[in-house]
Amino acid sequence: MNHEELKSRVGANIGRLRRERGLTQAELAERINYSDKAVSKWERSESLPDVLTLLNLAEQLGTDLNTLTGCIPEQTTIPAPP
């Protein structure tokens, strides 16, 4: 995954999770001590929050970092016993 793809995934997930929780950009921004303009830039994939802010966003949005970034680890298949 390249940087632009990561920005796009994170932005889409922030927006989706924020709306699912009934929050405005301003309300989410206040919870994480950022401006609503920053939240808007993230959701439009114009910038990417730093890792500490991503962790805080995940907590405020009731999710984890893997879900927020769209980086879900691949499932490992365990073979069935013979």
LINMOQUI-V466273 format. One line per field, one symbol per residue. ss: DSSP state (@ for helix, = for strand, . for the rest). burial: b if it has 9 or more other C-alpha atoms within 8 Angstrom, else e. A space follows every 10 residues. Layout:
ss=???
burial=???
//
This chain:
ss=..@@@@@@@@ @@@@@@@@@@ ....@@@@@@ @@...@@@@@ @@@....... @@@@@@@@@@ ....@@@@@. .......... ..
burial=eeeeebbbbb bbbbbebbbe eebebbbbbb ebebbbebbb bbbbbeebee eebbbbbbbb bebbbbbbbb eeeeeeeeee ee
//
